[in-house]
Amino acid sequence: MIIILDVKNKVQYDLAMNKKSTKERAQILSLLVEGNSLRATTRIIREMQGGCSINTVTKLLEEVGEACAWYQDRHLVNLPCKHVQVDEIWSFVYSKQKNTPDELKGENGDVWTWTAICADTKLIPSWRIGGRDAATAHEFIGDLAPRMANRIQLTSDGFKKYENAVEAAFGADVDYAMLVKIYGQAPEGQKRYSPTEFLATQARRVTGNPDQEHVSTSYVERQNLTMRMSMRRLTRLTNAFSKKLDNHAHAIALHFMHYNFVRIHKSLKVTPAMAAGASDTLWSLEDVVKMADDYWEKKNYSN
């Protein structure tokens, strides 16, 4: 589901982090999950807490991000989802694909985050960071399928790579439909930033017997907006993009941990994790910090 990237050359839990209390580290995380950049967070924390460097903020993101990916990978299982929507969101690391030198391609250039959302509980049960290709589609859907406790209805857009991936992961045990959007020609004038005219949608049954009433990608597309609003590095037309793939993955893992376990969904009155039965309590960011401490303590002990 989740790409778990160990902090490079990490031997033990960063002792410098112990200089800051759980509350102080939670304050740093609260700024990050509300869309602040690393440098903006550093400046604000410096005013609030006194001393703070960008290295401290970056280390915290790396360590908590890895712990969040690990925790969700192991606890978002046996989920009672009924209607699931999937989509991909574009971003880039270091530079856009066309501007990335050949020797730097691989972990740099265009990066796609594939996300799934439960339309009923609003939970994000799975995501995958990679290219917009068949291999990543198979990894993503292959991770999503075993997390479901029951047969689900699945909806995607018309991207062809989903078809084989869904068949490989679910077989016939899914009600799957594609929602194909039909657009007109690009508008005149500001063509670069103006969307093309939306004409209609066409629902196409692929597998099983999907209920037409639930053939939709509205929730997952709204989640794309939530991601861009909550993570500074996904903001378009700025220099806030990720410079390293590792930190990009850590930021996304932290975002989904906050979204799933900490942030109360307005329509649900609880968190998505509580609605889906993945948690029986409301988490705070201090709880996330404590979870990360436990993760690194166990990991260092096992090493």
N, C-alpha and C positions, 0 to 999 in steps of 0.2 A: 504494500500500500504505500508505504512511506519510505522514502530513501533515508536510511539512517546513516549519517556521515560522522564518524568519530572525529573529534578535534585532532588535527594532525600533531604527531609527536607528543600526544598527551600521555603523561606517565601517572600523574595523580591529580586529584581535584585541586583546582587553583587555590593555593593558600591565601592569595591576596583577597579572594572573595570573602574570606572569613573576617576580614577587617570591617566589612559592612554587615549590618544586621539584616535579618530576614525582612523587616519592614522597609529598610532602605533599598534592598534589592527589588522588592515588590514595587516600590515607587519607580524604579528604572523600567521595569517591565510594563508598568501601566502607561508610561509615555510611549514606549515602542508599539504597544498594541493599539494605541490611539492614533497612529499614523505619523509619529515623529521620526526623523532620521536619527542615525547614530550620533551625529555631531550636534544636532539640536537637543537631543536627550542629554548629552554630556553637558552642554551649556546650562540647561535648566537645572539639572541635578547639582551642578557646581554651585548654583545660587541657593538651592534648597538645603544641601547637605554639607557644603564646604568643598573639600577636595574631591575631584573626580576626573579621570582621564578617559579619552575615547577607548583606550585599550581595556579599561575596566568594563565599560559598557559592551564592547565587542566580545570580551571573554564571557560575560554573563549571557549574552545572546547565544553564543556557541554552546555553552554548557547546558543551559536551560532548554535550548532548541533540541539538542540531541535527546535529552531526557523526555521531552514532550513527545517526540517521535516514537521513542521506545514505549512509553506508557500507552499511547493510543493504539499502537500496533498490537499490543497484548490485551487491551481491555475493550476495544470496539469489536466484539465478537458475539455470535449468537444473537443477532439483532432482530427485533420483531418488525422490520420494515416491510411495507406492502407496496409502496409506489416510490420508485427511485428514478431520479433524473441525472444524466451525466453530460458533461461538457468540457471544453478545454479553454484556457485563458492564456494569452500570449504575454511574454515579457522577454527581456534579454539580459545577459550577463556580460560585463566588460564593454561590449559594443554590439550593435546590430549585426546580423549575420553577414550582410553584404560588405560591412566595414571591418570584419574580423580577419586578420592575417591568417594564412593557411597554417602556419606553425602554432597558432593559438586556438585553432578550432578544436572542438571536442567538448570541453567544459565551458567554452565561451561562445557567444553568439546568441541566436534565438533560443529561448527556453519556453516550453509549454507546461503548464500545470493542469493535469487532468483531475477533475473533481466529481464526486458523486454526492448527492444530497437526498435525504429521505423527505419526501413531500409532506408527510404527516407529522414527523417529529422535528424536522429541520436539521437533523443531525448530519454531519459530514462523516460518513463511515470510512471513506477511503480517498486517497489522492495519490498521484504519481507525478514526478517531475522528470521530464525528458523531452524528446522531439515529438513532432506531430507526425508519427509514423506507425506502421503496423506493429513493430516490436514493442513500443511503449503502450499501444492500445491493448495488446495481449497481456502485458504485465499489469496494467491497471485493472482491466476487467477480471483477470485471473486472481487478483487480490480481493476484489469486491465480492465475487460470488461466494466464497466460503464463509464470509462474515454474516451472511443472511441465514436466519433461522428457518425461513419458510420460502415458498415460491413467491416471487415478486413480479410486479409489472415494471418494466424498464423502458424509459424513453430517452432517445438521443436525438441529436440533429441529423442531418443527412450525410454526415461524414462517413465515407464508405468503409474506412478501416474498422469501424465498430462491428460490422456484420460478422466477419470471421472470428473476431475476438469474443463476441458474445456466444457464438456457437461453440467455440472451443471451451469456454469456461462454464457455461450453463447447460449446453446441449439443448434438449427440448424442454427442460424444466424452467421455463421462463415465458412470460407474456411480454414480448418485445415489439415496440413500434418505433419508427423513425418519424420525426416531425420535420418535414422539408419546407424551408422558407423560400418564397419566390420573390425576387426583387426586380425592380425596373432598371432603367439606365441611370448612370450617375448624374446628379444635378449639375447645372451650369454654375459658373462662378467659382466658389471656394470648393473645388472638387476634392482637394486633398483631405479636408477635415469634415466634409459633409457626407452623411450617410446616404446610400442609394435609397430610392423610394421603395418602401415595403408594399407588396401587392397582396400576398395571401400566404397561407400555410396549407400544406398537404400532408395528411397523416397516412403513413404506409405501414401496414402490418407486415412484420418480418417473421416472427415466431409466436406460436401459441394463439391465445385469444385475448388480446389487450382490450380493455374497456376504453372506448373512444373518449369518454368523459375525462379520463385521467391521462390522456396522451398530451403531454405538455412539457416544456423546458423552462417555464417561467421562473420557477424557484431557483434552479441552478444558474440561470442567467442573472438573477438578482444577487446571488451569492458572488458572482464575478464582480459586481459593483462593490459589494461589501469588502472583498479582498483589495480592490484598488483604493478604497477609502481608508482602510485600516492598516495598510502596509505602504509606507512611504516609497519603498523601492519599486512598487508597481505603478506609481503615478506616471502618467504619460507626459511627454514633452518637457522633461526636467533632467537634471543631472543626478537624480537620486537613485538611479538604477543600481543593481547589485554589481559589485566589482569581483566577487568570488562566488562560485556556485555553492560552496559549502554554506556560506552565510545566507545565501538565498534560500536554501533548504531549511536552515535553522529558523529563519524568520517565518516561513510558511508553517512549520510545525508549531511554533509558538502561537501564531495567529489562530490555528484550528484548535489548539488546546484552550485558548481563551474563549473562542466562539462556542465550542462544544460544552465546556465544563464551568466557565466562569460567568459568561455574559447571559443574562436572562433575556429570553426572546419575548418580545412584546406580545405577540399573539398567543404564546403558550403560557406565560406567567411563570415559567420555570426555564432552566437551561435545556438545550436539545438533548444532552446526555441524560438528564433526569427524565425527560419525556420518553426516551427510548429505553429506559431501564439500565443504562450503562453506569449510572451513578445514583445513589440515594440521598446525596447531600449537595448543597450549593458550595462550590469551590470559591476560594478567593485567590488572588495572585500570591499571597503569602503561602497558601497551600501548595501552589505550583512550585514555589521556591523550595519548600520543604521536601516535596516529591523529588526535585532535582538533586537536593543534598543526599537523600537516601539512595538515589540511583548511583551517584558517583561514589558514595561510600561503599556500596556493595560491589561496584565494578572494580574499584581499586583494591578491595579486599580479595576479590577473586583472582586478581592479577598478582 
